[in-house]
Structures are given as C-alpha cells and as structure tokens.
Amino acid sequence: MKSTLRLLLPALALAATLTACGDDGTDAQPAAPATTAAAPSAAPSPTAAASSAAAGGTLTVATTPLGKVLADGQGYVLYLFDKDTATTSACVDQCAVNWPPVAAPVTAAAGVTLPGAITAVTRPDGSSQAAYDGHPLYRWIRDTAPGQTTGEGVQGVWHVIKVP
C-alpha cells in the first residue's frame, strides 16, 4: 500500500499543478520539454523558484532549442500566460505558487538590448509584477536549471517569450 501511494503522490501533485493554471483542465499534459535535460522526478521547492523570481532584478536573453527567449538575470526562462492582459495578472493562488510572478522593478541586464517595453502591473494582492511588451512575467517551478523551457505549451496557455 505504501509503495502504491509513493507512486501515486507525484502524479497527483503534477495533475494539481497543471489544472491550477490551465484553462479548464481538459488538456492535462504539458508539452514535451524542449531541452535535453531530464525532467525532475519531483516538483522543486516552490519557495526556491519563488525567491529567485520574486527578486526582480534584470532581464536577459537565453538561447534555447526554441530560439532566443526572455530570461531572468540567472538565465531562467520567463513565461507569459494567455489569460493575462497588459494591466492584469490572472495567475493567483496555487497558480502563482507554480508560476511565481517576477517582482518589479526589473531592468535589462548590462549590454542587453530588448526591443519591447519593460513595465509593471499591479497584482490582485497589491504587489508589483514585472511585465515585458505588455505581458506579466512568470517563472515555472519545473524549470530547475537555467535555459530549460519545460513550461512551454503547458495547458496550451503558457509560452516562452521569444526575442529577436
């Protein structure tokens, strides 16, 4: 019984993670990871991902198998959520645990020229979230190393932000 529970708990956690931030939960399979790094066997600590994302700081460009994408100063890929608007973040509660918002203010890293505007939105809790080119920015807790893009296509509503 214990071994069955040990096998089921990670699957249940993944299902909860995906449905907490998707559209209606009907597409519970994330897109295949775009990097060659192994997928984590368990979800990384939301606190670790959130502390990095919450730090704000700088924006840079990472070269990935998906092309050049927006990343934070540590090289972790940043994402946009289709349900957001240029002034509102729709990712709250458990969604914001799984997809930690990037705290504002942020700036482009030294030597990095970004074609889009770096702005901020006010989140429902009153905190300030960084936005790029009209999209509030997030990290994905399952990206455990810089340059990973495992959040691309999750629920069909999460996407990397490609830059020229």
C-alpha positions in Angstrom: 0.0 0.0 0.0 2.8 2.4 0.9 4.6 1.8 -2.4 1.4 2.4 -4.3 0.9 5.7 -2.5 4.5 6.7 -3.2 3.9 6.2 -6.9 0.6 8.0 -7.0 1.5 11.1 -5.0 3.9 12.6 -7.6 1.3 12.0 -10.3 -1.4 13.6 -8.2 0.8 16.6 -7.5 1.5 17.1 -11.2 -2.2 16.9 -12.0 -2.9 19.5 -9.4 -0.1 21.7 -10.7 -1.3 21.6 -14.2 -5.0 22.2 -13.5 -4.3 25.0 -11.2 -3.1 27.2 -14.0 -4.8 25.9 -17.1 -8.0 26.7 -18.9 -10.5 24.1 -17.9 -8.1 21.2 -17.1 -9.1 19.1 -20.1 -5.6 19.1 -21.5 -3.6 17.9 -18.5 -0.4 17.0 -20.5 2.3 19.6 -20.8 4.2 20.0 -24.0 7.3 17.8 -24.3 10.3 19.5 -22.7 12.3 21.5 -25.3 15.6 20.8 -23.7 17.6 17.7 -23.3 17.8 18.0 -19.5 16.0 15.3 -17.6 12.6 16.2 -16.2 12.7 16.4 -12.4 11.3 13.4 -10.6 9.5 15.6 -8.1 8.4 19.2 -8.1 11.2 21.5 -6.9 10.5 23.6 -3.9 8.1 26.5 -4.8 10.0 28.6 -2.3 13.3 28.3 -4.2 11.7 29.2 -7.5 9.6 32.0 -6.0 12.6 33.5 -4.2 14.5 33.8 -7.4 11.6 35.1 -9.4 10.4 37.4 -6.6 13.8 39.1 -6.5 13.1 41.1 -9.6 16.5 42.3 -10.9 17.5 42.0 -14.5 16.2 40.6 -17.8 18.4 38.9 -20.3 18.2 36.7 -23.3 18.8 32.9 -23.2 19.5 30.8 -26.2 17.4 27.6 -26.1 16.3 24.9 -28.5 13.2 27.2 -29.0 15.4 30.1 -30.1 16.3 33.2 -28.2 13.9 33.8 -25.3 13.5 36.2 -22.4 15.1 35.1 -19.2 15.8 36.5 -15.7 19.3 37.5 -14.6 20.1 33.9 -13.5 19.2 32.6 -17.0 15.9 31.0 -16.0 13.4 31.3 -18.9 10.4 33.6 -18.3 6.8 32.9 -19.5 3.6 34.6 -20.3 0.1 33.5 -19.5 -2.6 33.8 -22.2 -5.3 34.7 -19.7 -3.4 37.9 -18.6 -3.9 41.3 -20.0 -1.4 44.2 -20.3 -2.7 45.5 -17.0 -3.9 42.4 -15.1 -2.4 39.2 -13.9 -4.9 36.4 -13.8 -2.5 33.9 -12.2 -3.2 33.9 -8.5 -3.3 31.4 -5.5 -1.9 28.0 -6.4 -1.2 29.2 -10.0 1.2 31.8 -8.5 2.9 29.1 -6.5 3.5 27.0 -9.6 4.3 30.0 -11.8 6.0 32.6 -9.5 5.4 36.1 -10.7 8.6 38.1 -11.4 8.6 41.1 -9.0 9.0 44.6 -10.3 11.1 46.6 -10.9 13.4 44.9 -13.4 15.7 46.3 -16.0 17.6 44.9 -19.0 21.0 43.5 -17.9 24.1 45.5 -18.8 24.8 45.1 -22.5 21.3 43.6 -23.3 19.0 45.5 -25.7 15.4 44.4 -25.6 13.0 45.6 -28.3 10.0 45.5 -26.0 9.0 47.8 -23.2 9.7 46.8 -19.6 6.8 47.9 -17.4 4.9 46.7 -14.3 1.4 45.6 -13.4 -0.3 45.7 -10.0 -1.3 42.2 -8.9 -4.6 41.4 -7.2 -2.7 41.3 -3.9 -1.3 44.8 -4.4 2.2 43.7 -5.2 4.1 44.9 -8.3 4.8 42.4 -11.1 7.3 42.9 -13.9 5.9 42.9 -17.5 7.6 42.8 -20.8 5.9 44.1 -24.0 2.5 44.0 -22.3 2.9 40.6 -20.7 3.2 40.0 -17.0 6.3 37.7 -16.4 6.5 34.4 -14.6 8.9 31.5 -13.9 7.9 27.8 -13.9 8.8 25.8 -10.9 9.6 22.8 -13.0 12.4 24.6 -14.8 15.2 23.5 -12.5 18.2 24.9 -14.4 18.9 28.0 -16.5 17.7 27.7 -20.1 15.1 25.0 -19.5 11.8 25.5 -21.3 9.6 22.8 -19.8 6.8 25.3 -19.3 6.3 26.0 -23.0 2.8 24.9 -24.0 1.6 23.8 -20.6 -2.2 23.6 -20.8 -1.9 25.5 -24.1 -1.8 28.8 -22.3 1.8 29.2 -21.1 4.5 30.3 -23.5 8.1 31.4 -23.6 8.7 35.0 -24.8 10.8 34.9 -28.0 13.0 37.8 -28.7 15.0 38.7 -31.8 
